[in-house]
Amino acid sequence: MDTTESRQKRFAPPNNRVELPALSPAFVSPDDAARFAHQLIGDYRSVEYGGLILKDQASLYYATRPVRGKVGSFDPSLVLCTDEKGLFIHPPGYSCIALYHSHPANYGALKQAFTQWRA
């Protein structure tokens, strides 16, 4: 849970993306789908990557393929369409149950931002 006071609330702005994004193989748990997506992202990256975990009508789970974001943020509307309130519009036959994203491997920036941390 993020309790940082200065962090702004994020939401997905409306877009026109209506197609089903590229999906992973089916998994029996959402954790396995997320693990698969993070393995695709890998350890060395300069920007955030992200996507969604979807559940189908057979209770199988799928990760959308990771999408490249920006250095300090990931916009979920790059993956799935949203309504005027910024809520995901679920593809037919699926429900969105989670959002995943990575962080850049940027130890230098973290060290500068959090000078009270010891190296």
C-alpha positions in Angstrom: 0.0 0.0 0.0 1.4 3.4 -1.0 1.1 5.8 1.9 3.4 8.5 0.5 1.6 11.9 0.9 3.3 13.5 -2.0 2.4 10.8 -4.5 -0.5 11.9 -6.8 -3.4 9.6 -7.4 -3.2 8.1 -10.9 -6.1 7.1 -13.2 -6.4 6.1 -16.7 -7.7 8.9 -19.0 -10.3 8.0 -21.7 -9.1 6.6 -25.0 -10.5 4.8 -28.0 -8.6 1.5 -27.8 -11.3 -1.2 -28.2 -9.3 -4.2 -29.4 -8.2 -7.0 -27.0 -4.5 -6.5 -26.2 -1.9 -9.3 -26.9 -2.1 -11.9 -24.1 0.1 -14.4 -22.4 -0.7 -18.1 -22.3 -3.5 -19.0 -19.8 -2.6 -19.5 -16.2 -4.6 -20.9 -13.3 -3.5 -18.1 -10.9 -3.1 -14.3 -11.4 0.3 -14.5 -9.6 1.6 -16.9 -12.3 0.3 -14.5 -15.1 2.1 -11.5 -13.4 5.3 -13.6 -12.9 5.2 -14.4 -16.7 4.8 -10.7 -17.6 7.6 -9.6 -15.3 9.9 -12.3 -16.8 9.2 -10.7 -20.2 10.2 -7.3 -18.8 13.5 -8.6 -17.4 15.8 -7.0 -14.9 17.6 -4.3 -16.9 15.4 -1.4 -18.1 15.5 2.3 -18.4 11.7 3.0 -18.3 8.6 1.5 -16.7 6.7 -1.2 -18.4 3.2 -2.3 -17.5 0.0 -4.1 -18.3 -3.0 -5.8 -16.9 -4.0 -9.2 -15.6 -7.3 -10.4 -17.1 -9.6 -13.2 -16.1 -11.8 -15.1 -18.6 -15.1 -16.8 -18.1 -13.4 -20.1 -17.4 -11.5 -18.5 -14.5 -8.2 -18.6 -16.3 -5.8 -15.7 -16.0 -3.8 -13.8 -18.7 -1.3 -11.0 -18.6 -1.4 -8.5 -21.3 2.0 -8.2 -23.0 4.2 -5.5 -21.3 3.9 -2.1 -22.9 6.7 0.5 -22.6 5.9 3.5 -20.5 8.0 6.5 -19.4 11.0 6.8 -17.1 8.8 7.6 -14.0 5.3 6.4 -14.9 3.2 3.9 -16.7 -0.2 4.9 -18.2 -2.6 1.9 -18.1 -4.7 3.4 -20.9 -1.9 2.4 -23.3 -3.2 -1.2 -22.8 -6.9 -1.1 -22.4 -9.7 1.3 -23.3 -11.3 3.4 -20.5 -14.5 5.3 -20.0 -15.1 9.0 -19.3 -14.4 8.3 -15.6 -11.1 6.6 -16.3 -12.3 3.1 -15.5 -11.3 0.2 -17.6 -13.8 -1.1 -20.2 -13.4 -4.8 -20.0 -13.0 -6.7 -23.3 -15.9 -9.1 -24.0 -15.4 -12.3 -22.1 -12.8 -10.9 -19.7 -12.6 -8.9 -16.6 -9.6 -6.8 -15.5 -8.5 -7.9 -12.0 -5.1 -6.3 -11.6 -2.6 -3.8 -13.0 1.1 -4.6 -13.0 4.1 -2.3 -13.7 7.9 -2.3 -13.3 10.3 0.4 -12.2 13.4 1.4 -14.1 16.7 0.1 -12.8 17.9 3.5 -11.7 19.8 3.2 -8.4 21.5 6.5 -8.9 18.2 8.5 -9.0 16.9 6.6 -6.0 20.0 7.3 -4.0 19.7 11.1 -4.8 16.0 11.2 -4.0 16.3 9.3 -0.7 19.5 10.7 0.8 18.6 9.3 4.2 18.9 5.7 3.0 22.3 4.1 3.5 24.0 2.4 0.6 
